[in-house]
C-alpha cells in the first residue's frame, strides 16, 4: 500500500464519535476526523492535555486535529480514564489500547495502520511519549483477541509535553501552583510511580526503549511547563539515539497551538511537514 501525503493540500473531512473501548461498563469514545475520499490515508492518535484530569478527553484541542485532518490525515482524539476517579496506570492503558485498536481498525477509516503516529499536548504529550517508549509493557498492554500486543508508533508530535513530570512538579511547587501539585499527586498513585513513568528518567536509566522521531513545539512564555524541561529532554533523547526537532515560539503561552494566529499556523505547518518526512521513510507493504 502506497501512501501519498501532501502537507499543502486541503481536503474536506467529517467528524464522528465511535466507541473504541469499554471498561467496567463505561464506554470510552474516540472522535474521528475523517478526510473524505477512498485513501489510503495516514492515521494519527490524538491525546489532549488537562493535567491527567477529566479535561483529557476527545473534545479538547480541536484546532490541530482539524488542521491535520484537512491535510489528509485521519485523526482519532480519545477519551481517557483520568483523575479524580482513576489514577496511573489507567490512562496509559487506554492510550496503549487505543493505538492497538486503531491499527486493527485502520481500514475502517480508509487508513493505513503502518502510518500510525501520535499527537499529544501537555499531559497528553507525557502519555504518548510513555506509550511510544514502552509499546509492549505488560502494565499497559491488556491482552485482547484481535488487537495484538504492539503499541509502537511511527512518530510523535507534541505540544509542551510533560516529558519530566517530577521536574515539572518541583518547578510548580516553587511557584505556588497548587493546582499542578494537586493534580500530579492525584494521578501518580503511589507517588513513586512519578519516577518510573517518567520519559526523562527512562532515558537517564538507559532503559531499552524505542525512540520514534519526535517533534516538540513549545511556547517561551509557558506558565504550565518551562522550556528548560523540553530542551533537556530533547538533548537526552538525541543522546540516546533518537531524532528530535524542537521549535520554541517566542512570547507564546502554553495553549498557543489552540489559538488562532501566526504561531499556531506556523507550528501546524511544521507538524504537517514533519509528518510528510516521516511517511516518506516508510516502505510500501510488499515493497
C-alpha angles and dihedrals in degrees: 000000000000120000118207113195124174112188090203099054125100123215134172118251140188132220128221138158121233132178111246099172142008120203121185090342092308113121119219114206134206121208105218119204101202122193112221116249140058097282134157088223131183114251134218136190114222121204114184124211130237108141091281089295131123087282085079095091142124095266095062127099097011094164097074092038092054094043092053093043089053089057091055105271122130104229122195114192112194142207116232138200102250144160143327090034098031136033141192126337094026096081095047088050090054093049092048090049092048092053092052092043092053091050090052093046102034092112089059087066096042088253137131114241091208090068098057114141132158141232121203132176123206107316087008086058090054090052096049092046090050091048093048093049094046105033096154101031109144091221090065105026111082110193109245124171111248097015102082122211102267117106095166119144132213095219143345129229113189138180114208093329120198090237092162109033094182096050088048090049091052091048090051094049091052089055097045094248096159092172091062091045091052097045094045092052090046092054102041104061116188091033093226089072089075087076097044098042091050119115092204092052091045088060094043092051090053094236114176100254137158110246109200118192109284134204118194122189116189138175117230091219096050110151093190104054126006123238090236090072090053096048091048091050092048091051092049092046091053092046089054090054101266127131116238135179113195123190122181120196114212113234094002121137130222096273098040093124090063095051125082116249147086095295096055092043091051093046093050091048088053088050094051092048091046091052091048091054092050093049091052089061092059119098115228114250107271090017 
